[in-house]
Amino acid sequence: METPFVQTAGLLRAIGLFLSGVCHQLPEHTLFHTGVQMPLCARCTGTYLGAMVAFLLLSRKRHSWPARLPPARLMLLLGILALCWAVDGTNSYLHYLTGRVWLYVPSNALRLATGLGFGLTLSALVWPLFHESLWRDPSNERVLSGWGDLARVVLAMVPLWAALQMDHPVLAGLIPLLDALSVTVVLGVVNSLIVLIVLGRENKAERWRETLVPLGLGLLLATGEVAAIAWLRAFLWRLLL
């Protein structure tokens, strides 16, 4: 389908067209604030914004370069969160295709909640891998050491989940910016891992200033990838008309 943001103007149009490269942007699956559709659907908002917020929260650990995965008991729970995301997405998609209720009636509140849970899971996997690949002497600390660590991150997601559903004009201007930032940051971190491998710069950095090249290239690649997919979507839509 064509992105609905071709009908908007200004900064919202620019962000909406850009993020059409990562999200279907179906209006019925998307949060609205003061009547304005946000650039990402509720599930994508939760996934990307949840991952970025989790990156920030996980960076507040005693050592800021944790390079070990959570213990098995936490990985199991994170796997359940990912499964909830997949089940809710499948149920929502089947409802969209058929108009029938399958497991339960989908809602944007559930899409947002399962997206936040999946974003947390992604961050717990990607963040230690990122540090393990980037630093010469990464920390032996786990990104999530125990139930207390996990509970603090999950509890931080609850007010975020509630705030994102508030109908307020400030959110109508803020969320599009956060959507664009979170997509660029999360995909930029993933792309920086590829850059490190291609440039042969794994485990070289000792200070943050030494990471500017791989991180900058990662962000540049992420921006280019999303923009290219958005352009391809628009091109194919025009081709089909």
C-alpha positions as CSV (number, residue, x, y, z in Angstrom):
1,M,0.0,0.0,0.0
2,E,1.0,3.6,-0.5
3,T,2.2,5.4,2.7
4,P,-0.5,7.7,4.0
5,F,2.2,10.4,4.6
6,V,2.2,11.5,1.0
7,Q,-0.9,13.4,2.0
8,T,0.7,15.3,4.9
9,A,3.2,18.2,4.8
10,G,6.2,19.6,6.6
11,L,8.4,17.6,9.0
12,L,5.8,14.9,9.6
13,R,5.7,14.2,5.8
14,A,9.5,13.9,5.7
15,I,9.6,11.6,8.7
16,G,6.6,9.6,7.6
17,L,8.0,9.0,4.1
18,F,11.4,8.1,5.5
19,L,10.0,5.6,8.0
20,S,7.8,4.0,5.4
21,G,10.9,2.0,4.7
22,V,10.5,0.0,7.9
23,C,6.8,0.1,8.7
24,H,3.5,-0.7,6.8
25,Q,1.9,2.4,8.5
26,L,-1.6,1.0,8.5
27,P,-3.8,3.7,10.1
28,E,-5.8,1.2,12.1
29,H,-2.6,-0.3,13.6
30,T,-1.2,3.1,14.5
31,L,-1.4,5.5,17.4
32,F,-3.0,8.9,16.8
33,H,-2.3,12.1,18.8
34,T,-4.7,15.0,18.5
35,G,-6.0,13.4,15.3
36,V,-2.5,13.1,13.8
37,Q,-1.2,9.7,12.7
38,M,2.2,8.8,14.0
39,P,4.9,7.6,11.5
40,L,5.3,4.1,12.9
41,C,2.6,1.6,13.8
42,A,2.1,0.8,17.5
43,R,4.2,-2.4,17.3
44,C,7.1,-0.8,15.5
45,T,7.0,2.2,17.9
46,G,7.3,-0.2,20.8
47,T,10.0,-2.2,19.2
48,Y,12.4,0.6,18.1
49,L,11.7,3.0,21.0
50,G,11.8,0.2,23.5
51,A,15.1,-1.0,22.2
52,M,16.6,2.5,22.3
53,V,15.3,3.2,25.8
54,A,16.7,-0.2,26.9
55,F,20.1,0.7,25.4
56,L,20.1,3.9,27.6
57,L,19.0,2.0,30.7
58,L,21.5,-0.8,30.2
59,S,24.3,1.8,29.8
60,R,23.6,2.9,33.4
61,K,25.1,-0.3,34.8
62,R,28.2,-0.1,37.0
63,H,30.3,-0.8,34.0
64,S,29.1,0.8,30.8
65,W,30.5,-1.8,28.5
66,P,28.7,-5.0,29.5
67,A,29.6,-7.7,27.0
68,R,27.9,-10.8,28.3
69,L,24.4,-12.1,27.6
70,P,21.9,-12.4,30.5
71,P,21.9,-15.7,32.4
72,A,19.8,-18.6,31.0
73,R,16.8,-18.0,33.3
74,L,16.5,-14.4,32.0
75,M,17.0,-15.5,28.4
76,L,14.0,-17.8,28.8
77,L,11.8,-14.9,29.9
78,L,13.2,-12.7,27.1
79,G,12.4,-15.5,24.7
80,I,8.8,-15.5,26.0
81,L,8.5,-11.8,25.4
82,A,9.7,-12.3,21.8
83,L,7.2,-15.1,21.4
84,C,4.4,-12.8,22.7
85,W,5.4,-10.3,20.0
86,A,5.3,-13.0,17.3
87,V,2.0,-14.4,18.4
88,D,0.3,-11.0,18.7
89,G,1.7,-10.0,15.3
90,T,0.4,-13.1,13.7
91,N,-3.0,-12.8,15.3
92,S,-3.2,-9.1,14.3
93,Y,-2.2,-9.8,10.7
94,L,-4.7,-12.7,10.4
95,H,-7.4,-10.4,11.7
96,Y,-6.4,-7.7,9.1
97,L,-6.4,-10.2,6.2
98,T,-9.7,-12.0,7.1
99,G,-11.6,-9.7,9.3
100,R,-12.1,-12.6,11.7
101,V,-11.1,-12.8,15.4
102,W,-8.6,-15.6,15.8
103,L,-7.0,-15.9,19.3
104,Y,-8.3,-12.5,20.6
105,V,-9.3,-9.1,19.4
106,P,-6.2,-7.1,18.5
107,S,-5.6,-3.7,19.9
108,N,-2.9,-1.0,19.7
109,A,-2.3,-1.2,23.4
110,L,-1.3,-4.9,22.9
111,R,0.7,-4.1,19.8
112,L,2.6,-1.4,21.8
113,A,3.1,-3.6,24.8
114,T,4.5,-6.6,22.9
115,G,6.6,-4.3,20.8
116,L,8.2,-2.8,23.9
117,G,8.9,-6.4,25.2
118,F,10.5,-7.3,21.9
119,G,12.5,-4.1,21.9
120,L,13.8,-5.1,25.4
121,T,14.7,-8.6,24.1
122,L,16.6,-7.1,21.1
123,S,18.6,-4.7,23.3
124,A,19.6,-7.5,25.7
125,L,21.0,-9.5,22.7
126,V,22.5,-6.7,20.6
127,W,24.0,-4.4,23.3
128,P,26.5,-7.0,24.7
129,L,27.4,-8.2,21.2
130,F,28.0,-4.6,20.3
131,H,30.4,-4.0,23.2
132,E,32.1,-7.4,22.8
133,S,32.9,-6.4,19.2
134,L,33.8,-2.8,19.7
135,W,36.1,-2.6,22.7
136,R,39.7,-3.9,23.2
137,D,38.9,-4.7,26.8
138,P,35.1,-5.2,27.2
139,S,33.6,-5.7,30.6
140,N,32.9,-9.3,31.8
141,E,29.6,-7.9,33.3
142,R,26.3,-9.3,32.1
143,V,24.0,-6.9,30.4
144,L,21.3,-8.1,32.8
145,S,22.7,-9.8,35.8
146,G,19.5,-10.9,37.6
147,W,15.8,-10.4,38.2
148,G,16.4,-7.0,39.8
149,D,18.1,-5.7,36.7
150,L,15.3,-7.0,34.4
151,A,12.6,-5.7,36.7
152,R,14.0,-2.2,36.7
153,V,14.0,-2.1,32.8
154,V,10.5,-3.6,32.6
155,L,9.2,-1.1,35.2
156,A,10.7,1.7,33.2
157,M,8.7,0.5,30.1
158,V,5.3,0.7,31.9
159,P,5.1,4.5,32.1
160,L,6.5,4.7,28.6
161,W,3.7,2.4,27.4
162,A,1.1,4.6,29.2
163,A,2.6,7.9,28.0
164,L,2.7,6.9,24.4
165,Q,-1.1,6.3,24.5
166,M,-1.9,9.7,25.9
167,D,-3.7,12.0,23.5
168,H,-1.6,15.2,23.9
169,P,-0.4,17.8,21.3
170,V,3.1,17.7,22.7
171,L,3.3,14.0,21.9
172,A,2.0,14.7,18.3
173,G,5.2,16.7,17.7
174,L,7.6,14.6,19.9
175,I,6.8,11.0,18.9
176,P,7.6,11.4,15.2
177,L,11.1,12.7,16.2
178,L,11.6,9.9,18.6
179,D,10.4,7.4,16.0
180,A,13.0,8.6,13.5
181,L,15.7,8.7,16.1
182,S,15.0,5.3,17.5
183,V,15.0,3.6,14.1
184,T,18.2,5.3,13.1
185,V,19.9,4.5,16.4
186,V,18.9,0.8,16.7
187,L,19.6,0.0,13.0
188,G,22.8,2.1,13.3
189,V,24.1,0.0,16.2
190,V,23.4,-3.2,14.2
191,N,25.1,-1.8,11.1
192,S,28.1,-0.7,13.1
193,L,28.7,-4.4,13.9
194,I,28.9,-5.0,10.1
195,V,31.2,-2.1,9.7
196,L,33.5,-3.4,12.4
197,I,33.8,-6.7,10.7
198,V,34.3,-5.3,7.2
199,L,36.9,-2.8,8.3
200,G,38.6,-5.4,10.5
201,R,38.3,-3.1,13.5
202,E,36.8,-5.5,16.1
203,N,38.2,-5.1,19.6
204,K,40.3,-2.1,18.7
205,A,38.7,0.8,20.6
206,E,39.7,2.0,24.0
207,R,37.9,5.3,24.1
208,W,34.6,6.5,22.7
209,R,36.3,8.9,20.4
210,E,37.9,5.9,18.7
211,T,34.4,4.6,17.8
212,L,33.4,7.6,15.7
213,V,34.2,6.0,12.4
214,P,32.4,2.7,12.8
215,L,29.4,4.3,14.6
216,G,29.2,7.1,12.0
217,L,29.3,4.7,9.1
218,G,26.7,2.5,10.9
219,L,24.3,5.4,11.3
220,L,24.9,6.4,7.7
221,L,24.2,2.9,6.4
222,A,21.1,2.6,8.5
223,T,19.8,5.9,7.1
224,G,20.6,4.9,3.6
225,E,19.0,1.5,3.9
226,V,15.7,2.9,5.3
227,A,15.6,5.6,2.7
228,A,16.3,3.1,-0.1
229,I,13.5,0.8,1.0
230,A,11.1,3.7,1.3
231,W,12.0,4.8,-2.2
232,L,11.5,1.3,-3.5
233,R,8.1,1.1,-1.8
234,A,7.0,4.3,-3.5
235,F,8.5,3.2,-6.8
236,L,6.7,-0.1,-6.8
237,W,3.4,1.5,-5.8
238,R,3.6,3.9,-8.7
239,L,4.5,1.0,-11.0
240,L,1.4,-0.9,-10.0
241,L,-1.0,2.0,-10.5
